Every structure is written in C-alpha cells, then in structure tokens.
C-alpha cells in the first residue's frame, strides 16, 4: 500500500511510490527510489511539501519488534544510492572495455568500427534514461584517469548525453552527440605526438579517419571536427563562430572542457570549471547549453562532501552565485564557513568512494 507523507517526516530508507515532479512537470526523483538524507534535503530545497511512499504497516511493525532494519534500505549518508551506483559501475566498466577494444582497432588498422560506437552510444543513452543519480555517480568516479583517452571519451560521452537530454533533444540526437563524443579524440590515437605539429597533425589524422568511415552522419562529423571551436571565433581549426558551429560541437566543447578541468591527479574538483563556464558563457561557450549544464551540476553538488585546503572535511550547503568556487560549507563540527570570506581556504576536491 502507499501513503502520503510530509517531507519533514521522511526518513532515509523510505521508498517513493510515485515520481516527484516539479511545477513544470520535470521528474525530480523517480519511482521506487530509496530516499537518502541527500534526497530529503533536496526535496526541502525544491519546496516539495509531501510525497507518496510505499508502506507495509505489518512488515514495519514486525521489523520494529525485532529491532531490525533491512540492509536493502540502508544507504550511508556519504555514499550514492548503492544499487544504482553498482548498476552504473557495471554499465560504465562494460562500455569502457568496449571502447578500449574499438580504439585498439583504430590504432592498429586506422578503421573506425562505427557499429560498435553506435552500440555503445545506445548503452550510454539507456544508462542516462534509467538512472536519475547518474551525474552524481560520474562526479565520484574515474579519479586519476583524465589522461586516459578511452575513459576520457566515455566520460565526455556521458556528459554530452546528459546535457542533450536535459535540453529535451530527441533520442536520435542524444545518441548522435554521444557517438561524436566517443570519437572526438580519435586523432590522438594515431598521431605522432610532436610538440610543434601536434595540433595540425591531430586534425589531419582525425579528418583522414572520418573520411574513411562509413555510417557517420554529417551531424556527427561536424560535432567532432568543430568541438574545439568557440562561439567568439577564437577556436580551431577554422575559427568558426556563433550558430555556424553545429549544436553537437557546442555540447561537446562544454563536456570536453568539463572533464579536462574537473578530473586530475589531485582528485575531482568541478567548482573551478563551473566558475569558468559562468564567466565564458557569453563569449566562448553556448549560453543556453552552459546555463543548462551549470544548473544540473549545481543541483548535484549541494550536500556533496568536499575536502578543504586545510584537509578538513565539509559539506556544500549553498553555492555562491558570485563565485561558484567559494560556496558555503558545513564542517563536521557543524561550523558554517562562507569560503567567499575566507581567502585562506578553498575546496581541494570532492570526496570520492572508489
């Protein structure tokens, strides 16, 4: 049976019996989600007053009598929802393995296995559609792997698909931009990395591989070729500007920069790139795409655990709109710190679980 429960009375482990929708009809939380403290705090942030949860009163009474709580519904406050996270990691690892194999084919034979790429794009699309927490999972995964072409390409593909879905693109276009993301760095697989000629050689090798490929649409090819162009014309290879840059490439530019700047050998820190996007979205980057992605990432980062520059652990409770690198955080001793007023402190990285 189901019952309506006020958000203030929810406890971690309650199971949603129906989707939670915003006023505009956007799905905020999916049906059958096991609520965590993070979810409950977000419901309060979204000003949701009550929700429907699954209720089995006889079973709950029996559990109370035995002083027993099923492990199925326990989710630690500092971890993503366990079942979803395990499922995501399985999907992610499978896709990365497939991409490694496909990239080996490209390196050895200079042939793009297009059907395999499209198959992996379909898997990424399905993963994005079925997993509400996927951006949160991506932000606590893949540490120290930003320099690995295969994993970088998969991460950029996930971010590109998430942005396209958030912008209500069709399935065909979501999968299209995901294919472009998977292939956006293929020139690096075969180029002879010489410092002086790397950029031109990279572009030449990419163009050569794409020319020989069968089954890639013009949209996908433009997304790949133009992903380093900027809206103000300062990018390359041609200095293309504004709406002359294909929408696939505009999404790829943001997803590629986000992964490159967020993931490094010191850990995962998305706050500086959010601030960069905010500053550059009226110059280098597409404004609508930037605003869409910034909004989604900001929602994900609220209540995230972070490590400060003094090695103190804290939780993000509010993002400062004047500077996303300086949010308000709450430390383990419940001290509230506004980082915009503490120039001696900054966020070093977010807490990860892998």
N, C-alpha and C positions, 0 to 999 in steps of 0.2 A: 504494500500500500504506500501511498505518498501523502505527505502533509506539508503545509506551508509553514515556514519557519522564518522569523525575523532574523536579519543578518547579524544583529547583536547577540543572538542566542546560538549562532552556529559554533560548532567545534570541529577541529581537524578530524578527518575521517568520515564526516557526513558526505553522503553520495548524492549528487544532483540528480533529480528525477526528470528534469527538463532543462532545455537550454536557457541560459541567461542572456537576454537581449538588451541592447541599448535602445534609446528612444527612436533612433533611426532604423532599427531592425537589425543592426550588426550583431553577430554572435560574439559575445564576450567570453563565455565559458560554455563548453559543450556538455551534452547529456552524459550522465554516468561518470563525471569527473569526481575523483575523491578529493575533497577540499583539504587544502593545507592552510597554515596560518597566512601564507602569502596570498592565496586566493581570497581569504576572508578580508584581508586588508585592502585588496584591490576592489572588492565589492563595495566596501565603505568609501573608497576613493571615487568609484563610479556612481555613488549615491543610490545604490540599489537597496531598497528597504526590506525586501523579503524574497525568498526563493522556495522552490519545491524540492524536497529531498525524499529519498527512499526511506521508508520506516517499517520495521518489523518489530512491533512492540513486544511480542512474546520472546523473540530471539534476544532483544536488547535486555529484557528483564532477566533472562537466563544468564546472559553474559555478566550482568552486574552481580548476580547472586554468586557466581563462580569467581568474581574478581578477575575477569579475563577479558582482554581486548584482542581481537583477531589481528594478527600481523598484516593481514591483507589490507587493512585500512590505516595502518600506521605509516606516516610519511614524515621523516625528520624535517624539522623546520628549515634546516640549512641544506636540503637536497631537493632536486627536482622530483616530481611525481615518479615513483620508482618504476612502475610498469611501463609508463610512456617512455621513460628515459632508456630503459633496457631495450624496448622495441625500436626506438630511434637509433641507438648504437648499433643494433643488428643490421638495420637498413643501411645506415651510413657506412659501416665497415664493408658490407657487401658491394655497395656502389663504388667505394674507393678501390676495392680489389679489382672490380671490373674495369675501372678507368686505368689503373696501373697496367693491366693486360693490354688494353686498347692503345695506350701510349707507347708500350713496347713495340706494337705493330707499326705505329707511326715512325718511331725512331729507326727501326730495322728495315722497314720496307718503303717508308715515305708514302704510305697509303692511309687515308682516314677511314676507319671502319664505321661508316655512317649509321648503319642499322643498330650497332651496339650503342652508339652515342644516343640515338633516339630512344632506345630501350631504357637506358639509364636516366634519361630526362623524364620518361614516363614514371619511373620509380620515384624520382625526386618529387614530381608533381603529386603522386599518391601520398607520399610521406608528408608533404606540406598540407594537403587537404585533410588528412586524418589525424593530425597531431597539433592541437591548439598551442601546446607549450614548445613547439619546435624551435622558435627563436631563442628561448631560454636555454634549451639544450645545446644549441650551437654556440652560445656565449660561454658555456662552461666546458667545451670540448676542444680538442685539437691543439692543445698548448704545445709550443715549441715547434710547430710544423708549418710556419708561414713560408719557409723557403722550399718546401716540397711541392713541385709543380702539380702532381696528381691531386694531393689533398687541397692545395690552394684552389685548383679548378673546381673541385667538388663543392668547397665552401662557397665560392663565388656563385656557383650554380644554385645552391640553396638560397642564398641571399637574394639573387636575382628573381628566383621564382616567388619568394615571399613578397618582394616589392610588387611584382606584376599581379599577384593575387590580391594584394591589398588595394591595388588600383583597379580591381574588377576587370582585368583582362580575361579574354576567352581562354579555355583550356589549350587550344591550338597555339595561341601566342605565348602563354606561360611556358609550355613545353618548348616552343621555338626559342625564346630568350634563354631557356635553360641549356639547350643544345649549344647555342652561341657561347654561353659562359663556360661550358665544359671544354670548348675548343679555343677559347680566346688566347691562350698562351702556347699554342702548339708550335709556333715558330721557335720558342725556346728549347723545344725538344731536339731540334736538328741543327740549330745554328752553331757555327763556330764562334764561341764567345771571345771575341777580341774587343777590347775596350773602345777603340776608335770607331769601329764599323758595326758595333753590336746592334744599334737601333735600325740602321738601314738593312743589315743582314737579317735581322728578326722579321722585318716587314716583307722582305723579299722571299724568305722561306715560307712565311705564312701564306702569302699570295700564291706561291707555287703549289703548296699542298692543297689549298682551296680550289685552285684551278683544275686539279686532277680528280677532285671528289665528285661523286655522283649522288644526287638526292638531297643536297643542301639548298634551301630556298634562298632567294635574293635577300630576304629579310635577315636570315641567319648570317649570311656572308657580310652584309653591311654592318650588322651588330659586331662581328669580330673585327673587321677592318677599321671601324670607326671608334672602337671602345676607348681609345686614348685621345680622342678629340674633345675639346672643351667648348662650352656654349659661347664663350667670348672669342673663339678663334685662335687660342694660344696652344692648342694641342697639335698632335701629328697623326697621320702623315701629311695631310693636306691643309691643315688649318681651317677645316670646315667649321662653320659656326651655326648657332641657333637651331631652327627647325630643319635645317638641311642635314643635321645629324639624326640618324634613324633612332626611333624610340628604344629599340633593343640596345643600341650602343649607349644611350643616355642612362639606362638602368645599369648596364654592365660597368660603366665608368664609376658609378657610386658603389656598387657591390665590390668591385675590384679594389678601390681605394679603401673601403671599409675594412676588408680583410687584411690588406697590406699594412695598414696603420694600427689595427687593433691587436694582432697576434704577433708576438716576437719572443725572443729567447728569455725575456724577463717575466713573461706572463701575458695575460689578456687584459687590455685596458681600452674600452671603447669610448671613454669620455673625451679624450682629445680630438678624435675624428668627428664626433658629434659637433663639437665646437667649430672645427674647421668647416664642416658642411654648412653650419648656420651662417658662417661668415662668407662662404663662397657660393651659396646657392643663388645669389643674384649676379654671379659672374661666371664661374667655371661650370657649375652644375645646373641641371634642370631643377627649377624651383619647386614644381609640384611633386616631382619624384623625391627630392630631398626632404620636403616637409612631410610626405607620407612615411618615409623610412625613419626619419628622426622621431616622429610621433610613436611609431611602433617600438623602436628601441627604447625610448624613454619609459614607456609603459612596462617594458620587460625589466628595466634596471631598478625600478622602485622596489625597495625591500631586498635588493641584492646585497650580499655580503661583499665587503671590499677590504683590502689591506692598505693602510695608510703608509706614508713615507717613514713614519717612526715605528713601523711594524705592528701597529695597533690594529686590531680587527674592529670593523664598524659595519653599520647597515645604512644604505642610502634611504632617506625618508622624503627628500624633496630635491628636485633639480632646479638650480638657479637659472632662470631664463636669460640672465645677462651673461652667464658664462657656465656652460654645461660641464666644464672641468672642475667646477667648485660647488658641488651640491652640499646640502645639509645632511649630516650623517649622525647616527646614534651609536655610541660606543658600547662595549659590553657592560660597562659600569653605569649605563643609562645617561652618560654625559652627552649632551647635544652640541655638535660643533658645526658652525657655519664656515665652510672652507673658504668662502669669499672674504672672510675677515681674519683668516689665519694663513698668512702668506708663508709661514714656516712649515705648513702641512699640505700635502697633496695626496691624491689617490695613486698608488703604485700599480695595483692590479685588482681584478675581481677574484673572488675565491672560486676555485675550481674543484672538481670532485673526481678527476681521472688520475 
